[in-house]
Amino acid sequence: MTDAKTETKKCPICGRTYTGRSALSRKDDATPICPDCGTRQALEAAGITGEKQEKILEFIRENFGRNEA
């Protein structure tokens, strides 16, 4: 049995590998994606795009210890 916290997965959106909990894609409510792509989709849904998204992701990584996906 593989531990979900240590299992390496590949994001179908960005192609990066990541460990830990997956986000669920908002596009189909079924596809597991990396946390960064999940955050990007949530920010897009809130009307936040481009450079602002990257600044928010950088803040999350720096302050909550999430490694870049």
N, C-alpha and C positions, 0 to 999 in steps of 0.2 A: 504494500500500500504506500502510495506516495503522499508526502505531506504537502498540502497546497501552499504553505508558506515558503517552502524551499524548492518546489518544482519550477523548472525554467519553462516559460511559455513564450511563444512568438506572437506578437500583435499582428492581426491580419490587415490593419490599417496602415501603420507606420513601418512595420517589419522589424521593429526592435524587439530584443528579448527582455523579459522581466521576470521577477519572482514576486510572490505575494498574491494578494487578492486581485482578481480581475474586476474590471468594470463591465457593465452590460451595455452594449451599443444601443443608443437611442434610435438608431435607424431601423432596427428590426426587433428590438427587445429580446434577442436570443443569442447574439454573437458575443462571446467574451473578448474584451479588448484591454489594452494596457491602461493603467490609471491615468496617464497623461492624456491619451486619446479620449478617455471617458470625461475628463475634466474639460478638454477642448469642446467636445460635443455639448456639454452642459453650458459652457460659456457662450457658444454659438446660439443655443436656444434662448439665452438671455440677451442676445443682441450684441455680445462682446466679440470682437474679431481681431485678427492680426496681432499687432505689436502688444496690445493690451493683454491678450491671452498669454503671450510669452512672459510678460512681466508678472502676471498672476501666478503662472506655473513656477517661475523662478522664486517667487516669494514662498510658495508652498514647499518647494524643495529645500530652501534655506531654513525655514522655520519649523517644518514638520518632519524633516529627515527623509523625505522621499527622494530616492536616487532618480536621476533622469532615466526615463525608459529607453 
